[in-house]
Amino acid sequence: MRALLALLIGLAAPAGAQEKPCTVLLHGLARSDASLLVLQEALEMDGRRVVNSGYDSASAGVEKLARRAVPEAIAACGEAERIDFVTHSMGGILLRVHARNNPMPPGRTVMLAPPNHGSELVDRLATLPPFDWMNGPAGAELGTDGVTTKLGPVWDGVGVVAGDRSLSALYSALLPGPDDGKVTVKSTRVAGMADHVVLPVTHTFMMNAPVVIAQVLAFLETGRFVEGLDTADAVGGVVGEAVDGALGAVGTFFAD
């Protein structure tokens, strides 16, 4: 399986291989670009130039954040002929809002745990005072009757990763069906997607899971996820090295 994975994601690309696309990362609600550092490391080790957007998710509503963050990130790729995207949670919704009004550049997109039909958690919690303080205007717009109801099918070349493990039994009790503690598996699905995979990971930390990183690399390279890939298959090579390296760098940062 590891040999197959290496072939699929091009870890042993021959000399003179075509340059890989610039890759834009868009983090989720109440997070920062630091949440995607491990994934960024893996993508850079795969030979990609990475733009990890550090937009302030609590500073505005979804529409304004999309108008601000996405064009800035795309512009940072310069004259790149192809641009890939990897988003987490609300980052995927920002990209969908952008795509509604703007042509998408050639490339592929992986959305991690996108609330493509909103989240029932927002429906239940948005009226509580701490919710707005923590999440800003955009948070309340991510309910099941919010901004996602105004969005259509996604563009070509979009893969979606959902999780079905939770860190909160309380949150999961408010969510119908399998969920990742914040978003249901059902809500991650969206019309037009090219592929969808459910993995044993949580919403909060899925972007650091080796099996998720391996699936991201595989989809960006081939346009499909790898069927039957598990954590044991994913650990090793560029994925394992990236996780170790990035976590070490994060530890050094906090130690300093």
C-alpha positions as CSV (number, residue, x, y, z in Angstrom):
1,M,0.0,0.0,0.0
2,R,2.8,2.4,0.8
3,A,4.4,1.9,-2.6
4,L,1.0,2.5,-4.2
5,L,0.6,5.7,-2.2
6,A,4.0,6.9,-3.1
7,L,3.3,6.4,-6.8
8,L,-0.1,8.2,-6.5
9,I,1.2,11.3,-4.8
10,G,4.4,11.5,-6.8
11,L,6.8,11.4,-3.9
12,A,9.5,10.1,-6.3
13,A,8.8,12.4,-9.2
14,P,11.4,12.0,-11.9
15,A,13.9,14.8,-12.7
16,G,12.4,17.4,-14.9
17,A,8.9,16.7,-13.7
18,Q,6.4,19.5,-14.2
19,E,6.4,22.1,-11.4
20,K,3.6,21.5,-8.9
21,P,0.9,24.0,-8.4
22,C,1.0,26.8,-5.9
23,T,-1.2,25.6,-3.0
24,V,-3.4,27.9,-0.9
25,L,-4.4,27.0,2.7
26,L,-7.5,28.5,4.3
27,H,-8.0,27.8,8.0
28,G,-11.3,27.6,9.8
29,L,-13.4,29.6,12.3
30,A,-11.6,30.8,15.4
31,R,-8.3,29.3,14.2
32,S,-5.2,30.7,12.6
33,D,-2.6,29.8,10.0
34,A,-0.7,28.0,12.8
35,S,-3.4,25.3,12.8
36,L,-2.3,24.2,9.3
37,L,1.5,24.3,9.9
38,V,1.9,20.5,9.8
39,L,-0.1,20.3,6.6
40,Q,2.0,23.2,5.2
41,E,5.2,21.3,6.0
42,A,3.9,18.2,4.2
43,L,3.0,20.1,1.1
44,E,6.3,22.0,1.0
45,M,8.1,18.7,1.3
46,D,6.1,17.5,-1.6
47,G,7.7,20.3,-3.7
48,R,4.9,22.8,-3.5
49,R,5.0,26.5,-2.9
50,V,2.4,27.1,-0.1
51,V,0.5,30.2,0.8
52,N,-1.0,29.8,4.3
53,S,-3.5,32.5,4.7
54,G,-3.6,34.2,8.2
55,Y,-6.9,36.0,7.9
56,D,-8.7,37.0,11.1
57,S,-11.8,34.8,11.1
58,A,-13.6,36.7,13.8
59,S,-13.2,40.2,12.2
60,A,-16.2,40.1,9.8
61,G,-19.0,38.1,8.3
62,V,-18.4,35.3,5.8
63,E,-19.0,37.4,2.6
64,K,-16.5,40.1,3.7
65,L,-13.9,37.5,4.8
66,A,-14.2,35.8,1.4
67,R,-13.7,39.0,-0.4
68,R,-10.7,39.8,1.7
69,A,-8.9,36.5,2.3
70,V,-9.3,34.5,-0.9
71,P,-8.1,37.1,-3.5
72,E,-5.1,38.0,-1.3
73,A,-4.1,34.4,-1.1
74,I,-4.5,33.8,-4.8
75,A,-2.5,37.0,-5.5
76,A,0.3,35.7,-3.4
77,C,0.7,32.8,-5.8
78,G,1.9,35.3,-8.4
79,E,1.8,34.1,-12.0
80,A,1.2,30.4,-11.1
81,E,-0.6,28.7,-14.0
82,R,-2.4,26.3,-11.5
83,I,-3.5,26.9,-8.0
84,D,-4.6,24.1,-5.6
85,F,-6.6,24.8,-2.4
86,V,-6.8,23.0,0.9
87,T,-9.4,24.4,3.3
88,H,-10.5,23.5,6.8
89,S,-14.1,24.0,8.0
90,M,-15.2,27.6,7.3
91,G,-12.3,28.1,5.0
92,G,-14.1,25.9,2.5
93,I,-17.2,28.1,2.8
94,L,-15.1,31.2,2.1
95,L,-13.8,29.6,-1.0
96,R,-17.3,28.6,-2.2
97,V,-18.5,32.2,-1.6
98,H,-15.5,33.5,-3.7
99,A,-16.2,30.9,-6.5
100,R,-19.8,32.0,-6.7
101,N,-18.7,35.4,-8.0
102,N,-15.3,34.7,-9.5
103,P,-13.8,32.1,-11.9
104,M,-11.7,29.6,-10.2
105,P,-8.1,29.1,-11.4
106,P,-7.1,25.7,-12.8
107,G,-6.3,23.3,-10.1
108,R,-7.8,21.0,-7.5
109,T,-9.3,21.6,-4.1
110,V,-9.6,19.5,-0.9
111,M,-12.0,20.6,1.7
112,L,-11.5,19.2,5.2
113,A,-14.7,19.1,7.3
114,P,-16.6,21.8,5.4
115,P,-20.0,22.7,6.9
116,N,-21.5,22.7,3.4
117,H,-25.0,22.7,4.7
118,G,-24.2,24.5,7.9
119,S,-23.9,23.1,11.4
120,E,-26.7,22.2,13.9
121,L,-24.4,23.3,16.6
122,V,-24.6,26.9,15.4
123,D,-28.4,26.6,15.4
124,R,-28.3,25.7,19.1
125,L,-25.4,27.8,20.4
126,A,-25.3,31.0,18.3
127,T,-27.6,32.9,20.7
128,L,-25.4,32.4,23.7
129,P,-23.2,35.5,24.4
130,P,-19.8,33.6,24.5
131,F,-20.4,32.3,21.0
132,D,-20.3,35.7,19.3
133,W,-17.3,36.8,21.4
134,M,-15.3,33.7,20.4
135,N,-16.4,33.4,16.7
136,G,-17.4,36.9,15.5
137,P,-20.0,37.7,12.9
138,A,-19.1,34.8,10.7
139,G,-19.8,32.2,13.3
140,A,-23.6,32.9,13.5
141,E,-23.8,32.7,9.7
142,L,-22.8,29.0,9.6
143,G,-26.1,27.6,10.8
144,T,-28.2,25.3,8.7
145,D,-30.3,28.3,7.5
146,G,-27.2,30.5,7.0
147,V,-24.9,31.5,4.2
148,T,-24.5,28.0,2.8
149,T,-28.1,28.0,1.6
150,K,-27.2,30.6,-1.0
151,L,-24.4,28.6,-2.5
152,G,-24.7,26.2,-5.5
153,P,-22.7,23.2,-6.6
154,V,-18.9,23.3,-6.4
155,W,-16.5,23.5,-9.4
156,D,-14.6,20.7,-11.0
157,G,-11.9,19.0,-9.0
158,V,-13.2,19.2,-5.5
159,G,-12.6,16.4,-2.9
160,V,-14.1,16.4,0.5
161,V,-12.7,14.8,3.7
162,A,-15.2,14.2,6.6
163,G,-14.4,12.9,10.1
164,D,-16.5,10.7,12.3
165,R,-14.8,11.0,15.6
166,S,-15.6,13.5,18.3
167,L,-13.9,15.2,21.2
168,S,-17.2,16.2,22.8
169,A,-20.1,13.8,23.6
170,L,-22.2,16.9,24.4
171,Y,-21.7,18.5,21.0
172,S,-22.2,15.2,19.2
173,A,-25.5,14.7,21.1
174,L,-26.7,17.9,19.3
175,L,-25.7,16.6,15.9
176,P,-27.8,14.1,13.9
177,G,-25.9,11.2,12.6
178,P,-22.2,10.5,12.4
179,D,-20.1,13.7,13.1
180,D,-16.7,15.0,13.9
181,G,-17.8,16.9,17.0
182,K,-18.7,20.1,15.0
183,V,-20.0,19.1,11.6
184,T,-22.0,16.0,10.5
185,V,-20.7,13.8,7.8
186,K,-23.9,14.5,5.8
187,S,-23.3,18.2,5.9
188,T,-19.8,17.9,4.4
189,R,-21.3,16.4,1.2
190,V,-21.9,18.9,-1.6
191,A,-23.3,18.7,-5.2
192,G,-20.5,18.6,-7.8
193,M,-17.8,17.1,-5.6
194,A,-15.5,14.7,-7.4
195,D,-14.8,12.4,-4.4
196,H,-15.6,12.1,-0.7
197,V,-14.0,10.1,2.1
198,V,-14.9,9.6,5.8
199,L,-11.9,9.1,8.1
200,P,-11.6,8.3,11.9
201,V,-10.5,11.8,12.8
202,T,-12.0,14.8,14.8
203,H,-12.9,18.2,13.4
204,T,-10.4,20.1,15.5
205,F,-7.2,18.1,14.8
206,M,-7.9,16.3,11.5
207,M,-5.5,18.5,9.5
208,N,-2.6,17.0,11.6
209,A,-3.6,13.4,11.1
210,P,-1.1,11.5,8.8
211,V,-4.0,9.6,7.1
212,V,-5.6,13.0,6.3
213,I,-2.4,14.5,5.0
214,A,-1.8,11.5,2.8
215,Q,-5.3,11.7,1.3
216,V,-4.8,15.4,0.7
217,L,-1.6,14.8,-1.2
218,A,-3.2,11.9,-3.1
219,F,-6.2,13.9,-4.2
220,L,-4.1,17.0,-5.3
221,E,-2.0,14.7,-7.4
222,T,-4.6,12.4,-8.9
223,G,-8.1,13.9,-8.4
224,R,-9.1,10.9,-6.3
225,F,-8.7,9.7,-2.7
226,V,-7.0,6.4,-1.9
227,E,-9.5,3.7,-1.0
228,G,-8.7,1.7,2.1
229,L,-5.8,3.9,3.2
230,D,-5.3,3.7,7.0
231,T,-2.9,5.4,9.5
232,A,-0.3,2.7,9.3
233,D,-0.1,3.1,5.6
234,A,0.1,6.9,5.9
235,V,2.9,7.1,8.5
236,G,6.3,7.2,6.8
237,G,7.9,9.0,3.9
238,V,7.0,12.6,3.4
239,V,3.9,12.5,5.6
240,G,5.7,11.1,8.7
241,E,8.6,13.4,8.3
242,A,6.4,16.4,7.9
243,V,4.4,15.6,11.0
244,D,7.6,15.1,13.1
245,G,9.3,18.2,11.6
246,A,6.3,20.5,12.0
247,L,5.5,19.4,15.5
248,G,9.1,19.8,16.5
249,A,9.1,23.3,15.0
250,V,5.9,24.2,16.9
251,G,7.4,22.9,20.1
252,T,10.5,25.0,19.6
253,F,8.4,28.1,19.0
254,F,6.6,27.7,22.3
255,A,9.8,26.8,24.1
256,D,11.3,30.1,23.0
